Amino acid sequence: MTASWAQSLPRPLAPPRTAILTSADLSFRQRVRDALTGLRWQVREADGGAETLACLDAAPAEAVILDSWLPDLEIGEFIAEFEKLHPGIDLVALGDLAASSRSMRSPRRNEVLFALRHGQEGDEVLGGDEAMNSGSVSCESPSGESANCAPVMPMREIEAQPSAPVRMLAPPVIIATRRQIESENFSGADFAAAPLRSGPSSACRLPEFIGTHPVMLEVSRRIRLVAGHRTSVLVQGPTGSGKELVARALHRLSPRSVRPFVALNCAAIPEALLEAELFGHSRGAFTGAVQGRVGRIEAAHGGTLFLDEIGEMPLACQAKLLRFVESGELQRVGDNELVKVDVRLIAATHRSLARLANEGAFRSDLYFRLSVFLLHTPSLSAHIDDLPRLTAHFLERMSQQSPAKSLSEEAQSRLLGHSWPGNVRELEHVLERAWILAEDRPRIGAAEIEFGEEYVTE
Ligand SMILES: Nc1ncnc2c1ncn2[C@@H]1O[C@H](COP(=O)(O)OP(=O)(O)OP(=O)(O)O)[C@@H](O)[C@H]1O
């Protein structure tokens, strides 16, 4: 009696499971999210890999559901980073990544792989019964027994009736590919087939950074790790080596990317004007201030402030910046009102800020606050192996404006023999100049490769 009474009582619901759904495709995200919410999953969404890692930092989840393409990271590199940072969280691979029937048949596998596939014409979502009935997939529970898998709705039907209740998977333990990824079966052939993966060395390159030299891959790796945090970053490196590119990538990969990225070159503004430019000023604050103006810091509210050539900032301005960094509040020049501003600070310099601080030319308290995370952009000579790729990239970009040109072997040797004091920017300019000098010829010769002022004849 007691037993039957107990059986008739509604069973308490298990707490919802939590997942982060990672895809750059909004409508795809919406469909998968709706389906999972119906299965009592609590789903948070992320656009790309960096945002996913930032989401996991903010609050844990039981699973990450991953599309087969990420806008910011190579998929293999994201998975490697994810595995390192979150070995206990399931990774649910969608799309091409999970659609390999070969990996599904693998006798090594002891977890069920249910794969949702993007709705290509004629494709269906692969699922339990359907796949088992077709005989193409062996469907096992984690313990190795046959699982009771519910049929899955074909993706084209989900698309046709977006509000229809979808029985996607039951029980809602979706995919545990973690173990698969560890197996050679998944990490080998399946990733080799991924369209964005061109080789192990390119696995962690950010799209804006051309080149696969380890020093550049390390730059990309560090950018990805710190992008999602509010941490101040100091970028050091010689002129033209990509410091601003780093700052923009940090902003792009951060949750602040929808807010402004404001850059200020501290060396380009006269000392007398720099303070007003940074902090803004009230009307009449100084001769010529006919109206009040918001400064660059306020203009970056919610976003990122990039202070280039921070080593050139005068000490008086450094003191004011330090006050702002410590309190998050600023005063416009000529104004007593305190304004609260939320910015992420990225500073850059081609000099050693630590040395400037030692010499007393830079405030060491400000240095320590700006350099919580350090990034170094190497000189081009330190990653000279990337020169052919960088060259191809710039020539390709120029060919979008006029007919394509290539480099003769002599021109290539000339480029390789140069020391590149102006780094990647110098390469960009040398190629642009050579392109013009080659006129209508499709091949750029050694004579067209000119460095600096060497063409000037007295
Ligand atoms: N690894 C790279 N891949 C592709 N382009 C690059 C790379 N590094 C630098 N560039 C390009 O070189 C040019 C100079 O880069 P950037 O302005 O970021 O350098 P910088 O270090 O900030 O220079 P400066 O010290 O003069 O301010 C830009 O056009 C940038 O896009």
The ligand as a Tripos MOL2 file, in Angstrom:
@<TRIPOS>MOLECULE
LIG
   31    33     1     0     0
SMALL
NO_CHARGES

@<TRIPOS>ATOM
      1 N1         51.3380   38.8340  -37.2700 N.pl3     1 LIG1
      2 C1         50.7530   39.7070  -38.0980 C.ar      1 LIG1
      3 N2         49.9410   39.2550  -39.0630 N.ar      1 LIG1
      4 C2         49.3570   40.1170  -39.9210 C.ar      1 LIG1
      5 N3         49.5190   41.4400  -39.8920 N.ar      1 LIG1
      6 C3         50.3180   41.9460  -38.9450 C.ar      1 LIG1
      7 C4         50.9720   41.1110  -37.9920 C.ar      1 LIG1
      8 N4         51.6930   41.8950  -37.1800 N.ar      1 LIG1
      9 C5         51.5030   43.1570  -37.5900 C.ar      1 LIG1
     10 N5         50.6710   43.2040  -38.6440 N.ar      1 LIG1
     11 C6         50.2650   44.3920  -39.4030 C.3       1 LIG1
     12 O1         51.3620   45.3030  -39.3680 O.3       1 LIG1
     13 C7         50.9020   46.6390  -39.2320 C.3       1 LIG1
     14 C8         51.4840   47.2480  -37.9780 C.3       1 LIG1
     15 O2         50.8590   46.6270  -36.8420 O.3       1 LIG1
     16 P1         50.4930   47.4770  -35.5390 P.3       1 LIG1
     17 O3         50.0380   48.8620  -35.8950 O.co2     1 LIG1
     18 O4         49.5800   46.6500  -34.7260 O.co2     1 LIG1
     19 O5         51.9370   47.5500  -34.8890 O.3       1 LIG1
     20 P2         52.3970   48.3440  -33.5920 P.3       1 LIG1
     21 O6         53.3720   47.4890  -32.9060 O.co2     1 LIG1
     22 O7         51.1970   48.8100  -32.8190 O.co2     1 LIG1
     23 O8         53.1370   49.5970  -34.2400 O.3       1 LIG1
     24 P3         53.6050   50.9640  -33.5080 P.3       1 LIG1
     25 O9         54.6270   50.5900  -32.4770 O.co2     1 LIG1
     26 O10        54.2300   51.7410  -34.6090 O.co2     1 LIG1
     27 O11        52.3870   51.5970  -32.9370 O.co2     1 LIG1
     28 C9         49.3910   46.5710  -39.2200 C.3       1 LIG1
     29 O12        48.9140   46.8030  -40.5360 O.3       1 LIG1
     30 C10        49.1010   45.1630  -38.7950 C.3       1 LIG1
     31 O13        47.8640   44.7350  -39.2760 O.3       1 LIG1
@<TRIPOS>BOND
     1     1     2 1
     2     2     3 ar
     3     2     7 ar
     4     3     4 ar
     5     4     5 ar
     6     5     6 ar
     7     6     7 ar
     8     6    10 ar
     9     7     8 ar
    10     8     9 ar
    11     9    10 ar
    12    10    11 1
    13    11    12 1
    14    11    30 1
    15    12    13 1
    16    13    14 1
    17    13    28 1
    18    14    15 1
    19    15    16 1
    20    16    17 2
    21    16    18 1
    22    16    19 1
    23    19    20 1
    24    20    21 2
    25    20    22 1
    26    20    23 1
    27    23    24 1
    28    24    25 2
    29    24    26 1
    30    24    27 1
    31    28    29 1
    32    28    30 1
    33    30    31 1
@<TRIPOS>SUBSTRUCTURE
     1 LIG1         1 GROUP 0 **** ****
